[in-house]
Amino acid sequence: MKTLNPLFVSLFLILTACSGPSIQKFQGMTQGTSYHISYWSESPVDAAAIKKAVEAELERIDQLLSNYRDDSVIEQFNKNRTTEAQETDSEIIDLIRIAQSVHKESQGCYDLTIKPFFELWGFREDVLAIPSDEQIQLTLARSGLDKLKVIDDTHLQKLHPELTVDVSSIAQGYTVETVSHIFEAQGIKHYLVEIGGELKTNGHKPDQQAWRIAVERPVPGKQTVQKIITTPKDLPTAIMTSGTYRHYFDADGKRYSHILDARTGRPVTHDLVSVTVIHPNPTIADAWSTALLCMGQEEGLKAANAQKLSALFIEQKDDKLIETQSEFLDGSIFSTAPK
């Protein structure tokens, strides 16, 4: 799952702004990162049972999608070096189908089979290793989402036996969505679910105030607020941010970002440092925040407009941060950070 790679958590919550004694909160660790839950209900609820249900769901998803545990369903698929069709979980198939759509619309920049390149460049062990052109070409030959075929709702087929799938760029968003279903099933309309900075809100706080979310300023070595988002009180809203500014290598005067372009097998070189996507569906928002960041400002903005995505782009030009909004982003939800 997302820990320090391939994406850094770039959202944090203004939980101190959530007033009212009836707000229930609990937190913990999952998928190598933290999670925070806030909710309240007009009707009495069993808080202990809700917490237990959330913890059980987090464990279930970890068992299904974690690329960091050998016994997960996705890792069992990866270990099976065959081009025969393999039976797997239908939820994985659903994520693959979403990823295939984003892969196509991002001209191949977004790709769930990019895992070998993180290892090749040293991001898994956090030690820079600049590969040769030959190593990159050999790795490209055994990667690519076009080498993964969906047979039906429960079967996948590798077209190269060494193909591996890393769902970390989409799994946390999906987990946020599945956890939110727990609250909805209990008739709880007001909640905030956050996992590793990926989050979804619904409803509002008990005092009728909207949930407010802080977007981190994309500057290495600091954690300050760039923007504050006031979420709609009558619509489910997912907010996902991807950034290049936390996990990178500096060597010989050059910066190597952990955001890798699947088309080249190399770190991106553009000036885009952060993308925030706001969408009703956390899974789609998670995938697209990664894809737009990979594509860069120009290509990413075109794709966001074509897909009617609400997205905030932040470029770094020398010491200046330059913001650009997609055509479908309602800028009124933003306020500036307090000084």
C-alpha positions in Angstrom: 0.0 0.0 0.0 1.0 3.6 0.0 3.7 4.2 2.6 6.5 6.5 1.5 6.1 5.3 -2.1 4.9 5.7 -4.7 3.0 8.6 -3.3 3.5 10.8 -0.3 0.5 11.8 1.9 -0.1 15.4 1.1 -3.3 16.2 2.9 -3.9 16.7 6.6 -7.0 17.4 8.5 -8.1 20.5 10.4 -9.7 18.3 13.1 -9.4 21.0 15.7 -12.0 22.9 13.7 -14.5 20.0 14.3 -16.5 21.2 17.3 -19.3 19.5 19.1 -19.1 16.8 21.8 -21.1 14.3 19.8 -18.4 13.9 17.2 -16.9 10.4 17.6 -13.2 10.0 16.6 -10.8 7.1 16.5 -7.6 6.4 14.7 -4.9 3.8 14.1 -2.4 2.4 11.6 -3.2 0.6 8.4 -1.4 -0.1 5.1 1.8 1.3 6.5 0.3 4.7 7.3 -2.2 6.3 9.8 -5.9 6.6 9.5 -8.4 9.0 11.2 -12.2 8.6 11.4 -14.6 11.3 12.5 -18.4 10.9 12.5 -21.6 11.8 14.3 -25.2 10.7 14.0 -28.6 12.2 14.9 -29.6 8.7 16.2 -27.8 6.6 18.9 -25.2 4.3 17.4 -22.9 1.5 18.8 -19.6 3.3 18.6 -17.6 0.2 19.7 -19.3 -2.0 17.0 -18.6 0.7 14.3 -14.9 0.8 15.3 -14.7 -3.0 15.2 -16.3 -3.1 11.8 -13.9 -0.4 10.4 -10.9 -2.3 11.8 -12.1 -5.6 10.3 -12.6 -3.9 6.9 -9.1 -2.4 7.0 -7.6 -5.8 7.7 -9.7 -7.4 4.9 -8.5 -4.9 2.3 -4.9 -5.2 3.5 -5.1 -9.0 3.0 -6.5 -8.4 -0.4 -4.4 -5.6 -1.9 -1.2 -5.1 0.1 2.0 -5.4 -2.0 4.0 -5.6 1.2 2.7 -8.9 2.5 3.5 -12.1 0.8 0.2 -13.7 1.7 -2.0 -11.0 0.1 -4.2 -12.0 -2.9 -2.5 -9.5 -5.2 1.0 -10.8 -4.3 -0.1 -14.4 -4.9 -1.1 -13.3 -8.3 2.2 -11.6 -8.8 4.2 -14.6 -7.7 2.5 -16.9 -10.2 4.8 -16.8 -13.2 2.4 -18.0 -15.9 0.5 -16.7 -18.9 -2.5 -18.9 -18.1 -5.6 -17.2 -16.9 -5.7 -16.9 -13.1 -8.6 -16.7 -10.8 -8.6 -13.7 -8.5 -10.9 -11.6 -6.4 -13.6 -9.6 -8.2 -12.6 -6.4 -6.3 -9.1 -6.6 -7.9 -10.7 -6.9 -11.3 -12.8 -3.8 -10.6 -9.7 -1.8 -9.7 -7.9 -3.1 -12.8 -10.7 -1.9 -15.0 -10.6 1.6 -13.5 -6.8 1.6 -13.9 -7.1 0.5 -17.5 -9.4 3.4 -18.3 -7.1 5.9 -16.6 -4.1 4.3 -18.3 -5.7 4.9 -21.7 -6.8 8.4 -21.0 -3.4 9.4 -19.6 -1.6 8.0 -22.8 0.0 5.3 -20.7 1.6 7.5 -18.1 -0.4 5.9 -15.3 0.3 2.2 -15.0 -0.2 -0.4 -12.2 2.7 -2.6 -13.6 5.4 0.0 -12.8 6.5 -1.7 -9.6 9.8 -3.1 -11.1 11.0 0.4 -11.9 10.7 1.5 -8.3 13.0 -1.3 -7.4 15.3 -0.6 -10.3 15.8 3.1 -9.3 16.2 2.2 -5.6 13.0 3.7 -4.2 12.0 0.5 -2.5 15.3 0.4 -0.5 15.6 4.2 -0.4 19.0 4.1 -2.0 19.5 5.7 -5.5 20.5 3.3 -8.2 20.6 4.9 -11.7 19.9 2.1 -14.1 21.5 1.7 -17.5 19.5 2.2 -20.7 19.7 -1.6 -21.2 18.2 -2.3 -17.8 15.4 0.1 -18.5 14.6 -1.5 -21.8 14.6 -5.0 -20.3 12.2 -3.8 -17.6 9.9 -2.1 -20.1 9.7 -5.4 -21.9 8.2 -7.1 -18.9 5.9 -4.3 -17.8 2.9 -2.4 -19.2 -0.8 -2.5 -18.4 -1.4 -3.7 -22.0 0.2 -7.0 -20.9 -2.6 -7.6 -18.4 -5.9 -8.9 -19.7 -9.2 -9.0 -17.9 -10.8 -12.3 -18.9 -14.0 -11.9 -16.8 -15.1 -10.7 -13.4 -12.9 -13.2 -11.6 -10.0 -14.0 -14.0 -6.9 -12.1 -15.1 -4.2 -13.1 -17.6 -0.6 -12.0 -17.8 0.7 -11.7 -21.3 4.2 -11.8 -19.9 4.9 -14.3 -17.1 7.1 -11.8 -15.1 4.4 -9.0 -15.0 3.6 -7.7 -11.6 0.8 -5.5 -10.4 1.1 -2.8 -7.7 -2.3 -1.3 -6.7 -0.9 1.2 -4.1 -1.8 4.2 -6.3 -5.4 3.3 -6.2 -5.9 1.1 -3.1 -6.1 3.7 -0.4 -8.8 5.6 -2.3 -10.7 2.3 -2.7 -10.3 1.6 1.0 -11.6 5.0 1.9 -14.7 4.2 -0.2 -15.3 0.8 1.4 -14.9 2.2 4.9 -17.4 4.9 4.1 -19.9 2.3 3.1 -19.9 1.0 6.7 -21.2 4.4 8.0 -23.8 4.6 5.2 -25.0 1.1 6.0 -25.6 2.2 9.6 -27.5 5.3 8.4 -24.7 7.6 9.5 -24.8 10.6 7.1 -22.0 12.7 8.6 -18.5 11.4 8.5 -14.9 12.0 7.5 -12.8 9.0 6.6 -9.0 9.6 6.0 -6.3 7.1 5.3 -2.8 8.3 4.7 -4.1 11.7 3.6 -6.6 10.3 1.2 -10.1 11.1 2.3 -13.8 11.4 1.8 -16.4 13.5 3.6 -20.1 13.5 3.7 -22.6 15.8 5.5 -21.3 18.3 8.0 -20.4 18.8 11.6 -23.0 19.0 14.4 -22.9 22.8 14.5 -23.9 22.8 10.8 -20.4 23.9 9.8 -18.8 22.1 6.8 -15.9 19.8 7.1 -12.7 21.8 6.3 -9.6 20.1 4.9 -6.1 21.6 4.5 -4.0 21.0 1.4 -0.3 20.9 2.2 2.1 23.4 0.8 4.3 21.3 -1.6 7.7 22.3 -0.1 10.3 19.8 1.1 11.2 19.8 4.8 8.1 21.7 5.9 4.4 20.9 6.6 2.4 24.1 6.2 -0.9 24.9 4.6 -1.3 26.0 1.0 -5.1 26.0 0.8 -8.1 25.2 2.9 -11.0 23.3 1.2 -14.6 23.7 2.6 -16.4 20.6 1.5 -20.1 20.6 0.3 -22.5 19.8 3.1 -24.9 17.9 0.8 -22.6 15.9 -1.4 -20.1 13.1 -0.8 -16.6 14.5 -1.6 -13.3 12.7 -2.0 -10.1 14.8 -1.9 -6.8 13.2 -3.1 -3.4 14.8 -3.5 -0.3 13.4 -5.1 3.1 15.2 -4.8 6.7 14.9 -5.9 8.2 16.9 -3.1 8.6 14.4 -0.3 10.2 11.3 -1.8 13.1 11.9 -4.1 16.8 11.6 -4.5 19.3 14.5 -5.1 22.5 13.4 -6.8 25.1 15.4 -8.8 23.0 18.5 -8.9 19.9 16.6 -10.3 16.7 15.6 -8.6 15.2 12.2 -9.2 11.4 12.1 -8.4 9.7 8.9 -7.2 7.0 9.7 -9.7 8.0 7.5 -12.7 6.6 7.7 -16.2 5.6 4.2 -17.2 6.2 5.1 -20.8 9.9 5.7 -20.3 10.6 3.9 -17.1 12.3 7.1 -15.8 11.5 9.8 -13.2 9.4 12.7 -14.4 11.4 15.9 -15.1 8.6 18.5 -15.3 7.9 21.3 -12.7 4.6 20.0 -11.5 4.9 19.2 -7.7 1.4 18.7 -6.6 -2.1 17.7 -7.9 -5.3 17.6 -5.9 -8.3 16.0 -7.4 -11.8 16.5 -5.9 -14.4 13.9 -7.0 -17.4 12.0 -5.6 -15.5 8.7 -6.0 -12.3 8.2 -3.9 -11.0 5.4 -6.1 -11.2 7.4 -9.3 -9.8 10.5 -7.6 -6.9 8.5 -6.2 -5.9 7.1 -9.6 -6.3 10.4 -11.4 -4.3 12.4 -8.9 -1.4 10.1 -9.7 -2.0 10.1 -13.4 -2.2 13.9 -13.7 1.0 14.4 -11.6 2.8 11.9 -13.9 1.6 13.7 -17.1 2.8 17.2 -16.0 1.1 20.5 -16.1 0.3 20.8 -19.8 -0.7 17.3 -20.6 -2.4 16.9 -17.2 -4.5 20.0 -17.5 -5.7 18.9 -20.9 -6.6 15.4 -19.5 -8.4 16.9 -16.5 -10.5 19.2 -18.7 -11.3 16.3 -21.1 -12.4 14.1 -18.3 -14.3 16.9 -16.5 -12.2 16.5 -13.4 -12.0 19.1 -10.6 -8.2 19.5 -10.2 -5.7 21.9 -8.6 -2.2 21.9 -10.1 0.8 23.5 -8.4 4.0 24.0 -10.3 7.3 25.1 -8.8 9.2 27.7 -10.8 12.4 28.6 -9.0 11.1 29.7 -5.6 7.6 30.4 -6.7 4.6 28.1 -6.5 2.1 28.7 -9.4 -1.5 27.4 -9.1 -3.7 26.4 -12.0 -7.2 25.1 -11.8 -9.0 22.8 -14.3 -12.1 24.2 -16.0 -14.5 22.1 -13.8 -13.0 23.1 -10.4 -15.2 25.4 -8.3 -12.6 27.8 -6.9 -15.1 29.1 -4.3 -14.4 26.0 -2.1 -10.9 27.3 -1.4 -9.7 29.7 1.1 -6.1 30.8 1.8 -4.2 29.5 4.8 -4.1 31.6 7.9 -0.9 33.5 8.4 
